């Protein structure tokens, strides 16, 4: 993909593509049984989506993800928020 495509995405979302790629990389290689990693990913998704994640919601998301132990992608977590 070319730079103009990414620049269009950045201008529409206000999110730098470097941050999106960093999050995608973190999700790809994350151990979803590790509560600390899952919390970090949830916070990053909330930050990129510009949504506040309450401590209660974060706990619920972490519990759901960690107990399932399966991988998630960015949209799965964003949909949970």
Backbone as a ProteinNet text record, in pm:
[ID]
protein_1_A
[PRIMARY]
XXXXXXXXXXXXXXXXXXXXXXXXXXXXXXXXXXXXXXXXXXXXXXXXXXXXXXXXXXXXXXXXXXXXXXXXXXXXXXXXX
[TERTIARY]
84.4	0	89.1	37.3	120.3	94.9	185.6	178.7	51.6	1.8	-118	-238.6	-244.9	-353.4	-348.9	-230	-215.1	-238.5	-197.1	-220.3	-369.7	-445.8	-591.1	-653.4	-607.5	-658.7	-625.5	-502.3	-461.8	-546.4	-571	-647.7	-792.6	-849.4	-988.8	-1003.8	-906.3	-918.2	-846.3	-745.3	-665.1	-567.5	-551.2	-461.5	-341.5	-220.6	-101	-89.7	-55.7	-45.8	62	165.5	268.7	207.5	113.5	48.3	-41.2	-109.8	-194.7	-109.3	1.7	89.4	152.1	189.4	246.9	145.5	20.5	-83.9	-111.9	-117.9	-141.4	-30.4	92.1	205.1	194.2	156.6	142.5	33.2	-75.6	-186.8	-146.7	-75.2	-36.1	49.4	137.4	230.4	197.4	80.1	42.8	6.7	35.3	-9.9	-137.3	-250.2	-377.7	-414.9	-320.6	-339.5	-267.8	-189.2	-113.1	-196.7	-247.8	-336.9	-272.4	-145.8	-77.3	-72.9	-43.2	-40.9	-179.3	-278.9	-416.4	-460.4	-429.9	-465.7	-399.5	-273.7	-201.3	-266	-303.2	-367.1	-502.4	-581.1	-712.7	-697.1	-600.6	-578	-536.3	-450.5	-406.6	-520.6	-605.5	-720.4	-814.1	-839.5	-924.4	-867	-735.9	-669.3	-682.1	-654.4	-662.8	-806.4	-902	-1043.2	-1101	-1020.2	-1062.7	-1185.7	-1178.9	-1287.2	-1229.3	-1300.1	-1259.8	-1302.9	-1211	-1241.3	-1239.3	-1355.2	-1362.7	-1287.3	-1241.2	-1173.1	-1260.8	-1391.4	-1482.2	-1489.4	-1501.1	-1507.9	-1375.5	-1265.6	-1134.9	-1125.2	-1168.3	-1165.6	-1250	-1368.9	-1456.2	-1394.8	-1337.6	-1273.7	-1154.9	-1073.2	-956.4	-1000.6	-1099.4	-1147.3	-1199	-1275.1	-1330.7	-1221.2	-1122.9	-1015.8	-922.5	-879.9	-785	-846.8	-971.6	-1033.9	-1053.2	-1073.2	-1087.8	-953.9	-850.1	-715.7	-695.3	-793.4	-777.1	-730.7	-685.5	-638.8	-755.8	-734.8	-834.4	-767.7	-846.9	-790.3	-844.1	-793.9	-827.9	-978.6	-1048.6	-1192.8	-1271.7	-1224.9	-1292.4	-1290.8	-1175.2	-1163.1	-1239.1	-1230.7	-1302.8	-1452.7	-1503.9	-1646.4	-1688.8	-1600.3	-1631.3	-1645	-1570.2	-1576.5	-1706.9
-117	0	123.5	228.4	347.6	445.1	541.3	639.2	722.8	755	839.4	768.5	637.4	559.7	573.6	557.1	566.9	709.6	806.4	946.5	978	919	939	878.6	760.3	695.6	780.8	828.7	913	1039.7	1101.3	1226.4	1202.5	1087.9	1059.1	1014.1	939.7	885	968.4	1043	1117.8	1029.9	906.2	811.8	786.9	812.4	785.6	636.5	608.1	469	393.4	463.7	397.8	335.1	406.2	354	234.2	240.9	129.2	6	23.8	-88.9	-145.5	-58.9	-105.5	-188	-141.3	-216	-348.6	-346.7	-470.5	-571.3	-524.1	-611.6	-668.6	-584.4	-629.8	-734.8	-714.6	-810	-941	-931.5	-1051.5	-1145.1	-1088.4	-1170.7	-1178.9	-1134.7	-1131.8	-1270.5	-1289.7	-1408.8	-1367.1	-1410.4	-1366.1	-1437.7	-1513.1	-1570	-1484.9	-1387.2	-1297.6	-1172	-1161.7	-1051.1	-915.1	-902.9	-774.7	-731.9	-824.4	-793.5	-756.1	-829.2	-802.9	-664.4	-628.7	-495	-385.6	-405	-306.6	-291	-400.9	-395.2	-326.1	-357.9	-294.8	-144	-102.5	41.5	108.6	41.7	98.5	107.9	6.7	10.9	124.4	137.4	245.9	381.6	395.8	522.2	552.1	451.8	473.3	498.8	433.2	451.7	576.6	642.5	762.2	734.7	621	582.2	557.5	607.7	580.7	439.7	366.8	232.5	238.2	220.2	224.4	104.8	117.9	3.9	-121.5	-103.5	-218.5	-284.2	-203.8	-259.6	-327	-263.9	-324.5	-461.2	-468.7	-597.2	-702.9	-663	-757.3	-805.2	-712.7	-749.6	-842.4	-807.4	-890.2	-1029.8	-1038.3	-1169.5	-1251.4	-1188.2	-1256.8	-1308.2	-1224.4	-1261.1	-1365.1	-1341	-1431.5	-1569.3	-1574.1	-1704.3	-1782.3	-1710	-1777.1	-1819.4	-1740.7	-1773.5	-1772.4	-1723.7	-1723.1	-1586.5	-1579.5	-1452.5	-1365.9	-1238.1	-1139.6	-1046.1	-977.5	-873.9	-739.2	-636.3	-499.2	-476.9	-521.9	-495.1	-573.7	-693.5	-769.2	-690.9	-637.1	-562.9	-431.4	-363.5	-237.9	-260.2	-369.5	-400.7	-425.3	-480.8	-504.5	-373.4	-270	-140.6	-74
0	0	0	-53	-63.7	50.4	60.8	169.5	166.9	49.2	42.7	103.6	87.7	148.6	300.2	358.2	502.8	551.7	474.8	512.9	515.2	424	422.8	548.3	584.2	706.1	828.2	835.6	947.6	955.9	841.8	844.7	884.8	847.4	882.5	1027.5	1077.4	1212.7	1317.3	1275.7	1371.6	1447.1	1402.5	1469	1378.2	1428.5	1347.3	1314.2	1190.7	1147.9	1224.7	1270	1350.7	1475.9	1537.3	1657.4	1623.9	1511	1468.8	1442.2	1371.9	1342.3	1469.2	1562	1688.2	1766.4	1768.7	1838.4	1769.1	1636.8	1562	1587.9	1594.8	1623.7	1765	1860.6	1999.5	2011.1	1940.4	1944.2	1879.2	1768.6	1694.9	1779.2	1860.6	1936.7	2086	2124	2266.3	2318.3	2444.8	2517	2589.9	2538.9	2593.3	2723	2777.8	2911.4	3015.2	2968.5	3055.8	3082.4	3204	3240.3	3217.1	3248.7	3232.9	3085.4	2996	2852.6	2802.7	2847.2	2804.3	2850.5	2974.3	3024.2	2940.7	2906.7	2827.6	2690	2628.3	2496.8	2505.7	2607.2	2624	2640.4	2719.9	2739.3	2608.7	2532.7	2405.1	2305.3	2300.1	2210.1	2251.4	2379.6	2428.4	2392.7	2406.7	2374.7	2225.1	2141.5	1996.9	1951.5	2016.8	1981.3	2046.7	2129.4	2201	2288.2	2358	2448.7	2586.8	2686.9	2823.9	2861.5	2921	2968.8	3121	3180.4	3326.3	3384.3	3508.1	3571.6	3574.2	3596.6	3599.4	3461.6	3355.9	3221.4	3184.4	3223.2	3196.6	3264	3390.6	3462.1	3391.6	3345.7	3276.7	3145.9	3070.7	2944.6	2968.1	3066.5	3097.5	3137.1	3223.8	3268.7	3151.2	3064.5	2948.9	2856	2829.9	2736.6	2797.9	2922.5	2987.3	3009	3048.1	3072.7	2943.5	2832.5	2703.2	2646.8	2674.3	2630	2480	2405.3	2260	2213.6	2090.8	2038.8	1995.1	2000.9	1960.1	1862.5	1786.4	1702.2	1747.9	1685.2	1724.2	1724.5	1622.5	1613.8	1719.4	1754.7	1861	1991.6	2025.8	2151	2141.9	2027.6	2011.8	2023	1967.3	1977.4	2121.4	2202.2	2342.7	2418.5	2372.8	2440.5	2408.9
[MASK]
+++++++++++++++++++++++++++++++++++++++++++++++++++++++++++++++++++++++++++++++++

